[in-house]
Amino acid sequence: MITPLEKHVHALTERVFGRHHNILGTLLSRWPEVVGGEYSAITRPFKISLLHNKANGEEKLAKLVLMVKPAKMLFVQHASSEIVERINVFHGYSIIKSLRLTPDASNEILNAKNKAPLRPTPEVERLAFEIVKPVSNLPLQAALLRLGMNVIVAHQAK
C-alpha cells in the first residue's frame, strides 16, 4: 500500500531538524493550510532559526526564513505580522517571533531556462530580408531585419 509522503515528513526530518523537526515539518507539509492559499502561492518556508536567551540558555521564540517570489516581497513584508499570527495560531502557541524574507527566483529561473527561444520560419526570414533589402545602410538594415523578425515571432507566439 502506498502512503502519501506527508505522512512520513516528521520521521524523515527528525534527524535533520532535531527536536524542533515538528515545527518545520508541519509547516512544509501543511503550508497552504497554515497560511492560506494567497500566501502559500507566493511563499514557502525554508528554515527556522531558534533565538536563545543568553542569560540562562533557554530557548525562546524562533525566526522563520521564508522564500518569497521577488515581485511579491513588499506585499509579504507588509503582511508578515499576519503570517506570523497564522502560524502561531495553527500551532496553538507562540513559537515564531519574526520572519526573514529571502527572494526565491528558482521557479522563474527554471521557467526561463526551459523555454526554447522562438525562431522565425525560413519563409519569414526571406520575406523580412526582401523588405529591408532597399536600405543601403548595412547596420540599419541588420537592425531592421532583427526587429522585423522579432515582431513577427512575438505576434505568432500569441
C-alpha positions as CSV (number, residue, x, y, z in Angstrom):
1,M,0.0,0.0,0.0
2,I,1.4,3.4,-1.0
3,T,1.1,6.2,1.6
4,P,1.5,9.9,0.9
5,L,4.9,11.4,1.6
6,E,3.4,13.9,4.1
7,K,2.7,11.0,6.4
8,H,6.4,10.4,6.7
9,V,7.7,14.1,6.8
10,H,8.1,14.1,10.6
11,A,10.1,10.9,10.7
12,L,12.2,11.9,7.8
13,T,13.0,15.4,9.1
14,E,13.6,14.4,12.8
15,R,17.3,13.7,12.3
16,V,17.9,16.8,10.2
17,F,16.0,19.3,12.3
18,G,16.5,17.9,15.8
19,R,13.8,18.2,18.4
20,H,12.2,21.1,16.5
21,H,11.5,19.0,13.5
22,N,7.8,19.0,14.1
23,I,7.5,22.8,13.6
24,L,9.3,22.9,10.2
25,G,7.9,19.5,9.1
26,T,4.4,20.7,9.8
27,L,5.0,24.0,8.0
28,L,6.4,22.2,5.0
29,S,3.7,19.6,4.7
30,R,0.7,21.8,5.6
31,W,1.8,25.3,4.4
32,P,-1.3,26.1,2.4
33,E,-3.5,25.1,5.3
34,V,-1.4,27.1,7.8
35,V,-1.2,30.5,6.0
36,G,-3.9,30.2,3.3
37,G,-3.9,30.0,-0.4
38,E,-3.0,33.6,-1.1
39,Y,0.3,33.4,0.8
40,S,1.2,29.8,0.1
41,A,1.1,30.5,-3.7
42,I,3.9,33.1,-3.3
43,T,5.9,31.9,-0.3
44,R,7.4,28.7,1.1
45,P,9.0,28.0,4.4
46,F,12.8,27.4,4.2
47,K,14.4,27.4,7.6
48,I,13.7,28.0,11.3
49,S,16.4,29.7,13.5
50,L,15.8,29.5,17.2
51,L,16.6,32.6,19.2
52,H,18.3,31.8,22.5
53,N,18.2,33.6,25.8
54,K,21.9,34.0,26.6
55,A,21.3,34.6,30.3
56,N,20.0,31.2,31.1
57,G,20.5,29.3,27.8
58,E,16.7,28.8,27.5
59,E,15.2,28.7,24.0
60,K,12.9,31.5,23.1
61,L,10.9,32.2,20.0
62,A,12.1,31.4,16.5
63,K,12.7,33.3,13.3
64,L,11.2,31.7,10.2
65,V,13.0,32.2,6.9
66,L,10.5,32.4,4.0
67,M,11.4,32.1,0.3
68,V,9.2,34.7,-1.5
69,K,8.6,35.4,-5.1
70,P,10.7,38.5,-5.8
71,A,7.7,40.5,-7.2
72,K,5.7,39.9,-4.0
73,M,8.4,40.7,-1.4
74,L,6.9,44.1,-0.4
75,F,3.4,42.5,-0.2
76,V,4.6,39.7,2.1
77,Q,6.7,42.1,4.2
78,H,3.6,44.2,4.7
79,A,1.6,41.0,5.7
80,S,4.4,39.5,7.8
81,S,2.7,40.1,11.2
82,E,-0.5,38.4,9.8
83,I,1.6,35.4,8.6
84,V,3.3,35.1,12.0
85,E,0.0,35.2,13.7
86,R,-1.5,32.5,11.5
87,I,1.5,30.2,12.1
88,N,1.3,30.7,15.9
89,V,-2.5,30.2,15.9
90,F,-2.1,27.0,13.9
91,H,0.5,25.6,16.4
92,G,-1.6,26.7,19.4
93,Y,1.2,28.7,21.0
94,S,3.7,31.5,20.1
95,I,6.7,29.8,18.5
96,I,7.5,32.2,15.6
97,K,8.6,35.7,16.6
98,S,9.6,37.1,13.2
99,L,10.1,36.4,9.6
100,R,13.1,36.9,7.4
101,L,12.2,37.1,3.7
102,T,14.5,35.8,1.0
103,P,13.9,36.1,-2.7
104,D,13.0,32.8,-4.4
105,A,13.6,33.1,-8.1
106,S,14.0,29.4,-8.6
107,N,10.7,29.0,-10.5
108,E,11.3,32.0,-12.7
109,I,14.9,30.8,-13.5
110,L,13.8,27.3,-14.3
111,N,10.9,28.5,-16.4
112,A,13.2,30.9,-18.4
113,K,15.8,28.1,-19.0
114,N,13.1,25.6,-20.1
115,K,11.6,27.9,-22.7
116,A,13.2,27.4,-26.1
117,P,13.7,30.7,-27.9
118,L,11.2,31.2,-30.7
119,R,12.7,31.2,-34.2
120,P,11.2,32.6,-37.4
121,T,10.5,30.2,-40.2
122,P,12.8,30.4,-43.2
123,E,9.9,31.9,-45.2
124,V,9.6,34.7,-42.6
125,E,13.3,35.3,-42.7
126,R,13.3,35.6,-46.6
127,L,10.3,37.9,-46.5
128,A,11.9,40.1,-43.9
129,F,15.1,40.2,-45.8
130,E,13.3,41.2,-49.0
131,I,11.5,44.1,-47.2
132,V,14.8,45.6,-45.8
133,K,16.9,45.0,-48.9
134,P,16.4,48.5,-50.3
135,V,18.0,50.0,-47.2
136,S,21.6,51.0,-48.1
137,N,23.0,51.4,-44.6
138,L,24.1,47.9,-43.6
139,P,23.9,48.3,-39.8
140,L,20.5,49.9,-40.1
141,Q,19.4,47.1,-42.5
142,A,20.6,44.4,-39.9
143,A,18.8,46.2,-37.1
144,L,15.5,46.5,-39.0
145,L,15.8,42.8,-40.0
146,R,16.2,41.7,-36.4
147,L,13.4,44.0,-35.3
148,G,11.0,42.8,-38.0
149,M,11.7,39.1,-37.3
150,N,11.2,39.6,-33.5
151,V,7.9,41.4,-34.1
152,I,6.6,38.6,-36.3
153,V,7.8,35.8,-34.0
154,A,6.2,37.6,-31.0
155,H,3.0,38.0,-32.9
156,Q,3.0,34.3,-33.9
157,A,3.6,33.3,-30.2
158,K,0.3,35.0,-29.2
